[in-house]
Amino acid sequence: MFGGLRGRAAGHIRRVRSGGMKVLYVNQTSQMSGAEHSLLTLIHGLRHRVHAELACPEGDLADAARERGLAVHPIQGTDVTLQLDPFATPKALAEIAVDGARIARLSRRGGFDLVHANTTRAGLIATMFAGVGAKPTVVHVRDWTPEGVVSGAILQYARIRASALICISQLVADEFPAHPASTPLHVIHNPIDLRRFDPDRIDRAAARAALGLAEDEFAVAVVAQLTPWKGQEEAIRAVAQLRERHPSLRLLVVGSPKFQSARLDNQAYADALHALPAELGASDIVRFLGERKDIPEILRALDVLLVPSWKEAFGRIVVEGMAMELPVMATDVGGPKEIITSGVDGILAPPQDPAAWAAALERLIGGPGLRADLASQARVSAVERFTPELAAERVWAVYERTAGLGFAS
């Protein structure tokens, strides 16, 4: 038996060294958010080293993958919550079991060398039937987890069952409990597509005109799913404080309430957000743009990007704004602290403090030279640190080490 395992492991290593690794990527949803965009960017960066196929539900992600020439294996998917729920949890466990069995069959029969779960939830699916003969599984952890028994148990499960863990920030890595199994844990920041987020390819005046922005208006935006922890409410309250002193200030709120959970009623939050400007007497300076696909064009039209999250695992939009040569004001909690050097290539401010955000934003409004310096250095930082090639090189190193480990038990 052990000779057979060694032979298969040697076969993995030979394929890795020849650059012909075949990887099955797994995602539990087909809704497009930061995790899904990051996955597609990573796969593009690995295109010369990896034959990639994707298992996910039908929908936007599946369509985007097929457009890029990837084979897609449909699965049911799940919206499992990281909180215990008497109704949602049993349903989610059943969904995970069905998809887990399908992934196990696919990984064995499809000749894959490795399974890469794109999220913690996808990791539950990909490792459900891990055992002797299963393929090594990398779990990509892309979000912070709420406090609670269930979320803690899920992190512990992932650390035990996965062959390796990739965390998108040190904040995320620090949430994992220590375990004697010592599953390798790697911190690798998300890449972005610097061809798409390139200020030189988009005319700023045209981008502003498309949004109806006058030449003298000072445009800021929050670009994120509508959910309380993304801080749209605090951004609205901050700009409302500046309305009288800076009547040309405009706030664009970009995004929609994509995900529902037992913990957060995002639709109710979105409804309250739409009512808030009127309550604050700021209806004339706040606009809701909804879900948009033209994010590079929107960023090119802005004067400042706001990322006021309470707790941000990474902050992909932070890097996208920096790449578009834009001054970025971001929360000083979590991932953005690993991206921005405050006062050099962006500004960090405390979350849930509209007065502090108003003061920092007013400094930027009155400081065109400061904005220019921050924007210039932001682009340099993005190009140096967040390329698909750099992330792909680091992920490939994880693949090389993991594919030769054998088969999880």
C-alpha positions in Angstrom: 0.0 0.0 0.0 2.7 2.5 1.0 4.7 1.7 -2.1 1.6 2.7 -4.1 1.3 6.0 -2.2 4.9 6.8 -2.7 4.6 6.0 -6.4 1.6 8.4 -6.8 3.4 11.1 -4.8 6.4 10.7 -7.0 4.1 11.1 -10.0 2.8 14.3 -8.5 6.3 15.7 -8.1 7.3 14.8 -11.6 4.3 16.7 -13.0 5.0 19.7 -10.8 8.6 19.9 -11.9 7.6 19.7 -15.6 5.1 22.5 -15.0 2.1 20.4 -16.0 0.0 20.6 -12.7 -3.7 20.1 -13.1 -5.7 21.9 -10.4 -9.4 21.8 -9.6 -10.6 25.1 -8.1 -13.8 25.1 -6.0 -16.1 28.0 -5.1 -19.3 27.6 -3.2 -21.1 30.5 -5.0 -21.3 31.9 -8.5 -22.0 35.5 -7.3 -19.1 37.8 -8.2 -17.4 39.5 -5.3 -13.8 40.2 -4.3 -13.0 36.5 -3.7 -14.2 35.5 -7.2 -12.4 38.4 -9.0 -9.2 37.4 -7.1 -9.6 33.8 -8.1 -9.8 34.6 -11.8 -6.8 37.0 -11.5 -4.8 34.3 -9.8 -5.7 31.6 -12.4 -4.6 34.0 -15.1 -1.3 34.5 -13.4 -0.8 30.8 -13.2 -1.9 30.1 -16.7 1.6 29.0 -18.0 2.0 26.5 -15.1 -1.4 25.2 -14.3 -4.2 23.5 -16.2 -7.2 25.0 -14.3 -10.7 23.8 -14.1 -13.5 25.2 -11.9 -16.3 23.6 -9.8 -18.9 26.1 -8.9 -22.7 26.7 -9.2 -24.0 28.1 -12.5 -24.1 31.9 -12.6 -21.8 34.9 -13.1 -18.6 33.2 -12.0 -19.2 30.1 -14.1 -20.0 32.4 -17.1 -16.8 34.5 -16.5 -14.7 31.3 -16.2 -16.1 29.9 -19.5 -15.3 33.2 -21.2 -11.7 32.7 -20.2 -11.7 29.2 -21.6 -11.9 27.3 -18.4 -13.9 24.0 -18.1 -16.6 24.4 -15.5 -18.1 21.5 -13.4 -21.5 22.7 -12.0 -22.1 22.0 -8.3 -25.1 22.9 -6.1 -23.2 25.4 -3.9 -24.2 26.7 -0.4 -24.6 29.9 1.5 -23.7 28.3 4.8 -23.6 30.8 7.6 -20.7 30.8 10.1 -23.3 31.1 12.9 -25.4 28.3 14.2 -29.0 28.5 12.8 -31.6 25.8 13.5 -33.0 26.0 9.9 -30.1 27.1 7.8 -27.3 24.9 9.3 -28.9 21.5 8.6 -29.7 22.5 5.0 -26.2 23.8 4.5 -24.6 20.6 5.8 -26.7 18.6 3.4 -25.6 20.9 0.5 -21.9 20.6 1.6 -22.2 16.8 1.7 -23.7 16.5 -1.8 -21.1 18.8 -3.3 -18.3 17.3 -1.3 -19.0 13.8 -2.7 -19.0 15.4 -6.2 -15.7 17.1 -5.7 -14.1 13.9 -4.3 -15.2 12.0 -7.5 -14.1 14.8 -9.8 -10.7 15.1 -8.2 -10.0 11.3 -8.4 -11.4 10.7 -11.9 -10.3 13.9 -13.5 -6.6 13.3 -13.0 -6.1 16.4 -10.8 -3.0 16.9 -8.9 -4.4 19.3 -6.4 -7.7 20.8 -5.2 -7.8 24.6 -4.4 -10.8 25.7 -2.4 -11.2 29.5 -3.0 -12.9 30.3 0.3 -13.3 28.8 3.8 -16.8 27.7 2.8 -15.5 26.1 -0.3 -12.9 24.4 1.9 -15.7 22.7 3.8 -16.9 21.2 0.5 -13.5 20.2 -0.8 -12.3 18.5 2.4 -15.6 16.8 3.3 -14.4 13.4 2.0 -10.7 13.9 2.4 -9.1 10.6 3.2 -6.6 8.1 1.9 -6.4 8.4 -1.8 -7.8 12.0 -1.8 -6.0 14.8 -3.5 -4.1 17.4 -1.5 -6.3 20.3 -0.8 -5.3 24.0 -0.4 -7.9 26.2 1.3 -7.8 29.9 0.5 -9.1 31.9 3.5 -10.3 35.2 2.2 -12.4 36.6 5.0 -12.4 37.3 8.7 -14.8 35.2 10.8 -17.3 36.4 13.4 -16.8 35.3 17.0 -18.7 32.2 17.9 -18.5 28.5 18.6 -19.4 27.5 15.0 -16.9 29.8 13.3 -14.2 28.7 15.7 -15.0 25.1 15.0 -14.9 25.7 11.2 -11.4 27.3 11.5 -10.2 24.4 13.5 -11.7 21.9 11.0 -10.0 23.7 8.1 -6.6 23.7 9.8 -6.9 19.9 10.5 -8.4 18.8 7.1 -6.6 21.0 4.6 -3.1 20.1 3.3 -2.2 23.8 3.3 -3.9 27.1 4.1 -3.4 30.4 2.2 -4.5 33.5 4.1 -5.0 36.8 2.4 -3.6 38.9 5.3 -1.9 38.5 8.6 -5.2 39.4 10.3 -6.8 36.3 8.8 -3.9 34.1 9.7 -4.0 35.3 13.3 -7.5 34.0 13.7 -6.5 30.4 13.3 -6.1 28.4 16.5 -2.8 26.5 16.9 -3.1 22.8 16.3 -0.7 19.9 16.7 -1.2 18.9 13.1 0.5 22.2 12.1 -1.1 22.5 8.7 1.2 24.8 6.7 -0.2 28.4 6.7 0.9 31.0 4.2 0.1 34.7 4.0 -0.2 35.8 0.4 -1.9 39.1 -0.5 -4.5 39.2 -3.3 -3.3 40.3 -6.8 -5.2 42.6 -9.0 -5.3 42.9 -12.8 -3.0 45.9 -13.4 -4.0 45.9 -17.1 -7.6 46.6 -16.2 -6.7 49.0 -13.4 -4.5 51.3 -15.3 -5.2 55.0 -15.2 -3.5 55.7 -18.5 -6.1 53.7 -20.5 -9.1 55.7 -19.2 -9.8 59.3 -19.9 -10.7 61.0 -16.6 -12.9 63.7 -18.1 -14.9 61.2 -20.0 -15.2 59.0 -16.9 -16.5 61.9 -14.9 -18.9 63.0 -17.6 -20.4 59.5 -17.8 -21.2 59.8 -14.1 -22.7 63.3 -14.5 -19.9 64.9 -12.4 -19.3 68.6 -13.0 -15.7 69.8 -13.3 -15.8 71.6 -10.0 -17.3 68.8 -8.0 -15.1 66.8 -5.5 -16.1 63.2 -5.9 -15.5 60.5 -3.3 -17.0 57.0 -3.2 -17.4 53.8 -1.2 -17.2 50.7 -3.5 -18.4 47.6 -1.7 -21.2 45.2 -1.1 -23.9 46.9 1.1 -23.5 45.4 4.5 -23.0 47.1 7.9 -19.3 46.2 8.4 -18.4 47.9 5.1 -19.1 51.3 6.7 -21.3 53.0 4.1 -23.4 54.5 6.9 -20.3 56.1 8.5 -19.2 57.5 5.1 -22.6 59.2 4.6 -22.5 60.7 8.1 -18.9 61.9 7.5 -19.7 63.7 4.2 -22.9 65.2 5.7 -20.7 66.9 8.3 -18.8 68.6 5.5 -21.8 69.6 3.3 -22.0 73.2 4.3 -18.3 74.0 4.2 -17.7 72.0 1.0 -20.9 72.2 -1.1 -19.2 70.7 -4.1 -18.5 67.4 -2.3 -20.3 64.4 -3.8 -20.4 60.8 -2.4 -21.1 57.9 -4.7 -22.2 54.7 -3.0 -21.4 51.8 -5.3 -22.6 48.2 -4.6 -25.6 46.1 -3.7 -26.7 43.9 -0.8 -25.4 40.7 -2.3 -25.3 38.3 0.6 -27.9 37.5 3.2 -27.2 35.6 6.5 -28.7 34.8 9.8 -26.3 37.3 11.3 -26.7 40.3 9.0 -29.9 41.6 7.3 -28.1 43.3 4.4 -31.3 44.2 2.6 -32.7 46.1 5.6 -29.3 47.8 5.9 -29.5 48.9 2.3 -33.0 50.2 2.7 -31.9 52.2 5.8 -28.9 53.6 3.9 -31.1 54.9 1.1 -33.2 56.8 3.7 -30.2 58.2 5.6 -29.1 61.1 3.4 -32.6 62.7 3.6 -32.5 62.3 7.4 -29.2 64.1 7.5 -30.2 66.8 5.0 -27.6 65.5 2.6 -29.7 64.1 -0.2 -28.2 66.5 -2.7 -24.6 65.2 -2.2 -25.1 61.4 -1.9 -25.9 59.2 -4.9 -26.5 55.4 -5.0 -25.1 53.8 -8.2 -26.0 50.2 -7.4 -24.1 47.2 -8.7 -21.6 48.2 -11.4 -19.1 46.4 -13.6 -17.3 49.6 -14.7 -15.2 49.9 -11.5 -12.0 51.1 -13.1 -13.9 53.9 -14.9 -15.7 54.9 -11.6 -12.3 55.0 -9.8 -10.8 57.1 -12.5 -13.5 59.7 -12.0 -13.0 60.1 -8.3 -10.9 62.5 -6.3 -10.7 60.2 -3.2 -11.7 56.6 -2.5 -13.1 55.8 0.9 -12.8 52.3 2.5 -14.4 52.8 6.0 -14.9 49.1 6.9 -15.1 48.1 10.6 -13.0 45.1 10.0 -11.4 44.3 6.6 -9.7 41.0 5.9 -7.7 42.5 3.0 -9.4 45.3 1.0 -9.1 44.5 -2.6 -10.7 47.8 -3.6 -7.9 49.5 -1.6 -5.3 48.2 -4.1 -7.5 48.8 -7.1 -7.9 52.4 -6.0 -4.1 52.7 -5.5 -3.5 51.2 -8.9 -5.7 53.8 -10.5 -3.4 56.5 -9.0 -6.1 57.6 -6.5 -5.7 58.8 -2.9 -7.3 56.1 -0.7 -8.6 56.7 2.8 -9.0 53.3 4.5 -9.8 51.8 7.9 -6.8 51.3 10.1 -8.1 47.9 11.2 -7.1 44.6 9.4 -5.8 44.2 5.9 -5.5 47.9 4.8 -2.8 48.3 7.5 -0.8 45.8 5.6 -1.3 47.6 2.3 -1.1 51.3 3.1 1.7 53.2 4.8 -0.4 56.1 6.1 0.8 59.5 4.9 2.9 57.9 2.2 0.7 56.0 -0.2 -2.7 56.5 1.4 -4.4 57.6 4.6 -5.6 55.3 7.5 -8.4 56.4 9.8 -10.2 54.7 12.7 -13.5 52.8 11.8 -16.9 53.8 13.1 -15.8 57.4 13.7 -17.5 59.7 11.2 -16.0 62.8 12.8 -12.4 61.5 12.3 -13.2 60.6 8.7 -14.7 64.0 8.1 -11.5 65.7 9.4 -9.2 63.5 7.4 -11.3 64.0 4.2 -11.3 67.7 4.7 -7.5 67.7 4.9 -7.5 66.0 1.5 -10.0 68.3 0.0 -7.9 71.3 1.0 -4.6 69.7 0.0 -4.2 69.1 -3.8 -0.5 68.6 -3.4 -1.0 66.0 -0.7 -3.5 64.2 -2.9 -1.1 64.2 -5.8 1.8 62.8 -3.7 -0.3 60.1 -2.2 -1.8 59.1 -5.6 1.6 58.9 -7.3 3.1 56.7 -4.6 0.0 54.6 -4.4 0.4 53.6 -8.1 4.0 52.7 -7.5 3.1 50.5 -4.4 0.4 48.7 -6.3 2.6 47.9 -9.3 5.5 46.7 -7.1 3.5 44.6 -4.6 0.2 43.3 -6.1 0.9 41.9 -9.5 -0.7 38.6 -10.6 2.8 37.3 -11.4 4.0 37.9 -7.9 1.0 36.2 -6.3 1.1 33.4 -8.8 4.8 32.8 -7.9 4.0 32.5 -4.2 1.0 30.3 -4.7 2.9 28.1 -7.1 5.5 27.6 -4.3 2.7 26.4 -2.1 1.5 24.1 -4.8 4.9 22.6 -5.2 5.3 21.9 -1.5 1.8 20.6 -1.1 1.5 18.3 -4.2 4.4 16.2 -2.9 2.9 15.8 0.6 0.8 12.8 -0.3 -2.8 12.4 0.5 -4.6 13.9 3.5 -6.0 11.5 6.1 
